[in-house]
C-alpha cells in the first residue's frame, strides 16, 4: 500500500492513522509512503515528532516493522540536509531488502524494496481517498 499524508499546515487537523487507514488483517503487508513523520527509529539524527510517534504506535499495534535502514530519503535543496519523511514498514520485513536509490533530480529519493523468491505477488484494487 502506498500512502501520502499532507503536511499538518495543509490540513485543518492532524491525521489519525486509526481513522484514515483500513483495518489490516495480519498477513503479508508492505506500507510505503510520504508520511512527513519523524522518529529516531528510522532516522536517528532527528527529534521524534507526534506524527512519527503515531506512525510507530500504529506499526506496533499491527505487528509491522519499519524496514528503513536510517538512510535519508529526502534532501533539502536549500541546505543539503537529509531527512526521512518517507517510511516503509511491513509484516514482510524479514523477506525484503530496503535501500534508497540515488541519482535522481527529485528532492525525494526513491525507496527500493527487493523481495526474495519466497514472496508471491498479490493483486489489489483497494484505493483510499483522503478528505
Number of C-alpha atoms within 10 A of each C-alpha: 14 11 16 12 18 14 13 12 8 9 11 7 8 14 15 12 16 11 8 13 13 10 10 9 8 10 12 14 16 19 16 19 16 19 19 18 22 26 22 15 16 25 21 14 15 14 10 16 14 12 19 21 16 18 22 20 14 16 18 12 9 15 13 23 18 21 22 23 15 16 15 20 23 20 16 11 10 6 7 10 10 18 22 26 20 23 25 25 21 21 19 17 20 11 13 17 15 17 18 17 12 12 7 9 7 11 13 21 19 16 18 13 17 11 15 10 8 7 11 8 5 7 5 7 5 7 7 12 6 9 5
